[in-house]
Amino acid sequence: MKTASLKTVYLKTAVVALVVVVAAYAIYRNRHALARGFAELPLWVLAVAFALTVLAQGIALVMWRVVLADLGSPLPLVPAARIFYVSQLGKYLPGSLWTIVGQMELARVERVPRRTSLTQGVLVLAIAVGAGVMVSVLLMPFLGRETFARYWWAVLLLPLILVALHPPIFGRVVNTGLRLLRRAPLEVLPTWRGIGKALVLQALVWLVLGVQIWVVVVGLGGDPLPSLLASVGGYALGFSLGMAAIGLPAGAGLREAVLVVALSGVLSPGLALLVALLARGIAVLADVGVALVAAFLTRRTGQPPEATSAEPATGRM
């Protein structure tokens, strides 16, 4: 049993090391945008943008804990931060599923069943996309004609997402999937109260990140009032569509393209592209920074507790 625990620790260490390397490569790829940002923007603008990004990540952690508690597996703040922030580095690998896989493995140490972590990962992704689409649809009239002409179909996603998030429907779909995987059904299904609270928190995340974009846009000479709505709506739309594009690492390319179009009415194309690339660079720095802090503050000096391995099942996952 001790040998198995050591193997688990070594495996998790290797996975974390891999995603940190991938995230470091993402920083390297964005080095030119970061360097240009330092050259063209006052330091306080970059500092405020970074602080707002970290604040949004803090709110996202609260949302993540709300969903997990709603599924019957509440976690204290510190271990939840370790699981959430370290696993988020998985989004820099191709496919959003790496983040969910990382959460499943890290949460097992805290005795969270794999099926609960899997369900939570899917639900959090749906909530993030749903809240982003809601915010962007509300602000679509302020995003300019070109944005509406290219991305009007996002409006059609909203009713589909709301139906998918309806707790009885979501629970039925998840339990069907678990049955196909020969796993036991969920013991606790999500509630409207939990999903509603998570949607509000995620909408707040998009608002804070949109303000972060706005700070950079104003720093580059954008008109403050019209650029505020374009920044919030454009970032929410681009990021949520990027998250929905599972094959792209962290929505690479798509969310920048959407944001550039949304900002075309308040900045020149070159500056709009700089804002988009700079936003990605700041996000990568913040992701790596909070993950390292969370891992450092929650290091375990002894053996991790044994994960609950006796999940009710009719087969092996």
C-alpha positions as CSV (number, residue, x, y, z in Angstrom):
1,M,0.0,0.0,0.0
2,K,2.9,2.3,0.8
3,T,4.5,1.6,-2.5
4,A,1.3,2.3,-4.3
5,S,1.0,5.7,-2.5
6,L,4.5,6.6,-3.5
7,K,3.8,5.7,-7.1
8,T,0.7,8.0,-7.0
9,V,2.7,10.8,-5.6
10,Y,5.4,10.4,-8.2
11,L,2.8,10.3,-11.0
12,K,1.1,13.4,-9.8
13,T,4.4,15.2,-9.5
14,A,5.3,14.2,-13.1
15,V,1.9,15.5,-14.3
16,V,2.2,18.8,-12.5
17,A,5.8,19.2,-13.8
18,L,4.5,18.5,-17.4
19,V,1.8,21.1,-17.2
20,V,4.1,23.7,-15.6
21,V,6.5,23.2,-18.5
22,V,3.6,23.6,-21.0
23,A,2.5,26.8,-19.2
24,A,6.1,28.1,-19.2
25,Y,6.2,27.5,-23.0
26,A,3.0,29.4,-23.3
27,I,4.7,32.3,-21.5
28,Y,7.6,32.0,-23.9
29,R,5.3,32.1,-26.9
30,N,3.7,35.4,-25.5
31,R,7.0,37.0,-24.6
32,H,6.9,39.5,-27.5
33,A,3.4,40.8,-26.5
34,L,4.5,41.0,-22.9
35,A,7.7,42.9,-23.9
36,R,5.7,45.3,-26.1
37,G,3.2,45.8,-23.3
38,F,6.0,46.8,-20.9
39,A,7.3,49.1,-23.5
40,E,4.0,50.9,-24.4
41,L,2.1,50.8,-21.1
42,P,2.7,52.4,-17.7
43,L,3.7,49.8,-15.1
44,W,0.7,50.6,-13.0
45,V,-1.6,49.6,-15.9
46,L,0.0,46.2,-16.1
47,A,0.0,45.8,-12.3
48,V,-3.7,46.6,-12.1
49,A,-4.5,44.2,-15.0
50,F,-2.5,41.5,-13.3
51,A,-4.3,42.1,-9.9
52,L,-7.7,42.0,-11.6
53,T,-6.8,38.7,-13.2
54,V,-5.8,37.2,-9.9
55,L,-9.0,38.6,-8.3
56,A,-11.0,36.8,-11.1
57,Q,-9.2,33.6,-10.3
58,G,-10.1,34.0,-6.7
59,I,-13.8,34.3,-7.6
60,A,-13.5,31.4,-9.9
61,L,-12.3,29.3,-7.0
62,V,-15.3,30.3,-4.9
63,M,-17.6,29.2,-7.8
64,W,-15.7,25.9,-8.2
65,R,-16.2,25.2,-4.5
66,V,-19.9,26.0,-4.7
67,V,-20.4,23.5,-7.5
68,L,-18.4,20.8,-5.6
69,A,-20.4,21.4,-2.4
70,D,-23.7,21.3,-4.4
71,L,-22.7,17.8,-5.6
72,G,-22.2,16.7,-2.0
73,S,-18.4,16.9,-1.6
74,P,-17.5,20.2,0.1
75,L,-13.8,20.9,0.6
76,P,-11.9,23.4,2.8
77,L,-10.4,26.4,1.1
78,V,-6.7,25.4,1.1
79,P,-7.0,21.9,-0.4
80,A,-9.6,23.2,-2.9
81,A,-7.2,25.9,-4.0
82,R,-4.4,23.4,-4.5
83,I,-6.7,21.1,-6.6
84,F,-8.2,24.0,-8.6
85,Y,-5.2,26.1,-9.4
86,V,-2.8,23.3,-10.2
87,S,-5.3,21.5,-12.4
88,Q,-6.0,24.7,-14.3
89,L,-2.6,24.5,-15.9
90,G,-3.9,21.5,-17.8
91,K,-5.8,23.9,-20.1
92,Y,-2.5,24.7,-21.8
93,L,-2.5,21.2,-23.2
94,P,-4.7,20.5,-26.2
95,G,-8.2,19.9,-25.0
96,S,-10.1,21.1,-22.0
97,L,-10.4,17.5,-20.6
98,W,-6.9,17.6,-19.2
99,T,-8.0,20.1,-16.6
100,I,-10.9,17.7,-15.6
101,V,-8.5,14.7,-15.5
102,G,-6.1,16.7,-13.2
103,Q,-8.9,17.6,-10.9
104,M,-10.1,14.0,-10.7
105,E,-6.7,12.7,-9.7
106,L,-5.8,15.5,-7.3
107,A,-9.3,15.5,-5.6
108,R,-9.0,11.7,-4.9
109,V,-6.4,12.6,-2.3
110,E,-9.2,14.6,-0.5
111,R,-11.6,11.6,-0.8
112,V,-13.7,13.1,-3.6
113,P,-15.1,10.3,-5.8
114,R,-13.9,10.4,-9.4
115,R,-17.5,10.4,-10.7
116,T,-18.2,13.5,-8.6
117,S,-15.1,15.3,-9.9
118,L,-15.9,14.3,-13.5
119,T,-19.4,15.6,-13.1
120,Q,-18.2,18.8,-11.5
121,G,-15.6,19.4,-14.3
122,V,-18.3,19.1,-17.0
123,L,-20.7,21.3,-15.0
124,V,-18.2,24.0,-14.3
125,L,-17.3,24.1,-18.0
126,A,-20.9,24.4,-19.0
127,I,-21.5,27.2,-16.4
128,A,-18.5,29.1,-17.5
129,V,-19.6,29.0,-21.2
130,G,-23.2,29.7,-20.3
131,A,-22.4,32.7,-18.1
132,G,-20.0,34.0,-20.8
133,V,-22.7,33.7,-23.5
134,M,-25.3,35.4,-21.2
135,V,-23.0,38.4,-20.6
136,S,-22.0,38.7,-24.2
137,V,-25.6,38.4,-25.5
138,L,-26.7,41.2,-23.1
139,L,-23.9,43.4,-24.4
140,M,-24.1,42.3,-28.1
141,P,-25.7,45.6,-29.2
142,F,-22.6,47.5,-27.9
143,L,-20.1,45.2,-29.6
144,G,-20.4,46.7,-33.0
145,R,-21.9,45.5,-36.3
146,E,-19.0,43.4,-37.3
147,T,-19.1,41.4,-34.0
148,F,-22.8,40.8,-34.4
149,A,-22.4,39.9,-38.1
150,R,-19.8,37.2,-37.3
151,Y,-21.0,35.9,-34.0
152,W,-24.8,36.4,-33.9
153,W,-25.2,32.6,-33.7
154,A,-23.9,32.8,-30.1
155,V,-27.4,34.0,-29.2
156,L,-28.8,30.6,-30.3
157,L,-26.5,28.9,-27.8
158,L,-28.1,30.5,-24.8
159,P,-31.4,28.6,-24.7
160,L,-29.5,25.3,-25.4
161,I,-27.2,26.0,-22.5
162,L,-30.0,26.8,-20.1
163,V,-31.8,23.6,-21.0
164,A,-28.6,21.6,-20.5
165,L,-28.0,23.2,-17.1
166,H,-31.6,22.3,-15.9
167,P,-30.7,20.1,-13.0
168,P,-33.1,17.1,-13.8
169,I,-31.9,17.1,-17.4
170,F,-28.2,17.5,-16.5
171,G,-28.5,14.7,-13.9
172,R,-30.2,12.4,-16.3
173,V,-27.5,12.9,-19.0
174,V,-24.7,12.5,-16.5
175,N,-26.1,9.3,-15.0
176,T,-26.6,7.9,-18.4
177,G,-23.0,8.6,-19.2
178,L,-21.9,7.0,-15.9
179,R,-24.0,3.9,-16.7
180,L,-22.3,3.6,-20.1
181,L,-18.9,3.8,-18.2
182,R,-20.2,1.1,-15.9
183,R,-20.1,3.4,-12.9
184,A,-22.7,3.9,-10.2
185,P,-25.0,7.0,-10.6
186,L,-24.5,10.2,-8.7
187,E,-25.6,10.1,-5.1
188,V,-26.2,13.9,-5.0
189,L,-27.6,15.8,-8.1
190,P,-27.0,19.5,-8.7
191,T,-29.7,21.9,-7.6
192,W,-31.0,25.1,-9.1
193,R,-29.8,27.1,-6.1
194,G,-26.2,25.8,-6.6
195,I,-26.2,26.3,-10.3
196,G,-27.8,29.7,-10.0
197,K,-25.2,30.8,-7.5
198,A,-22.4,29.5,-9.7
199,L,-23.7,31.3,-12.7
200,V,-23.8,34.6,-10.8
201,L,-20.2,34.1,-9.6
202,Q,-19.0,33.2,-13.0
203,A,-20.7,36.2,-14.5
204,L,-18.7,38.3,-11.9
205,V,-15.6,36.5,-13.1
206,W,-16.3,37.7,-16.7
207,L,-17.0,41.2,-15.5
208,V,-13.7,41.5,-13.6
209,L,-11.7,40.1,-16.5
210,G,-13.5,42.5,-18.9
211,V,-12.5,45.4,-16.6
212,Q,-9.0,44.1,-16.8
213,I,-9.1,44.3,-20.6
214,W,-10.7,47.8,-20.3
215,V,-7.8,49.0,-18.1
216,V,-5.3,48.0,-20.8
217,V,-7.5,49.5,-23.6
218,V,-7.7,52.8,-21.8
219,G,-4.0,52.7,-21.2
220,L,-3.5,52.4,-24.9
221,G,-5.7,55.5,-25.6
222,G,-9.1,53.9,-26.0
223,D,-12.2,56.0,-25.2
224,P,-13.2,54.9,-21.6
225,L,-17.0,54.7,-21.9
226,P,-17.6,52.8,-25.2
227,S,-14.5,50.6,-24.6
228,L,-15.8,49.4,-21.2
229,L,-18.8,47.6,-22.8
230,A,-16.8,46.3,-25.7
231,S,-14.1,45.0,-23.4
232,V,-16.5,43.1,-21.0
233,G,-18.7,41.8,-23.8
234,G,-15.9,40.9,-26.2
235,Y,-13.8,39.1,-23.6
236,A,-16.8,37.1,-22.2
237,L,-17.8,36.1,-25.7
238,G,-14.2,35.2,-26.9
239,F,-13.2,33.3,-23.7
240,S,-16.5,31.3,-23.5
241,L,-16.3,30.3,-27.2
242,G,-12.7,29.5,-26.7
243,M,-13.5,27.2,-23.7
244,A,-16.2,25.5,-25.8
245,A,-13.6,24.8,-28.5
246,I,-12.2,21.7,-26.7
247,G,-9.5,21.0,-29.2
248,L,-7.7,24.3,-28.7
249,P,-5.2,24.7,-25.8
250,A,-6.9,27.4,-23.6
251,G,-8.9,28.5,-26.6
252,A,-5.8,29.5,-28.5
253,G,-6.5,31.9,-31.4
254,L,-10.3,31.9,-31.2
255,R,-10.7,34.1,-28.1
256,E,-8.1,36.5,-29.4
257,A,-9.9,36.7,-32.8
258,V,-13.2,37.5,-31.2
259,L,-11.7,40.1,-28.8
260,V,-10.0,41.8,-31.7
261,V,-13.2,42.1,-33.6
262,A,-15.1,43.4,-30.5
263,L,-12.4,46.1,-29.9
264,S,-12.2,47.1,-33.5
265,G,-14.6,50.0,-32.9
266,V,-12.5,51.5,-30.1
267,L,-8.9,50.7,-31.1
268,S,-6.9,50.2,-34.3
269,P,-6.5,46.6,-35.4
270,G,-2.9,46.5,-34.4
271,L,-3.6,47.8,-30.9
272,A,-6.6,45.5,-30.5
273,L,-4.4,42.5,-31.3
274,L,-1.8,43.7,-28.8
275,V,-4.5,43.9,-26.1
276,A,-5.6,40.3,-27.0
277,L,-2.1,38.9,-26.9
278,L,-1.2,40.8,-23.8
279,A,-4.3,39.6,-22.0
280,R,-3.3,36.0,-22.8
281,G,0.2,36.6,-21.5
282,I,-1.1,38.1,-18.3
283,A,-3.5,35.2,-17.8
284,V,-0.7,32.7,-18.2
285,L,1.5,34.5,-15.7
286,A,-1.4,34.6,-13.2
287,D,-2.2,31.0,-13.8
288,V,1.3,29.8,-13.1
289,G,1.8,32.2,-10.2
290,V,-1.3,31.2,-8.3
291,A,-0.7,27.5,-9.0
292,L,2.8,27.7,-7.6
293,V,1.7,29.6,-4.5
294,A,-1.2,27.1,-3.9
295,A,1.2,24.1,-4.3
296,F,3.8,25.7,-2.0
297,L,1.3,26.6,0.7
298,T,-0.3,23.2,0.8
299,R,2.8,20.9,0.6
300,R,2.3,17.8,2.6
301,T,5.1,16.6,4.9
302,G,3.7,13.1,5.3
303,Q,2.0,10.5,3.2
304,P,-1.2,11.7,1.6
305,P,-4.4,10.1,2.9
306,E,-5.5,7.1,1.0
307,A,-8.1,8.0,-1.6
308,T,-11.5,6.3,-1.4
309,S,-11.0,3.5,-3.8
310,A,-14.2,1.6,-3.1
311,E,-16.5,3.6,-5.3
312,P,-19.7,1.7,-6.0
313,A,-19.3,0.4,-9.5
314,T,-20.2,-2.5,-11.7
315,G,-16.9,-2.3,-13.6
316,R,-13.7,-0.5,-13.8
317,M,-13.2,3.0,-15.1
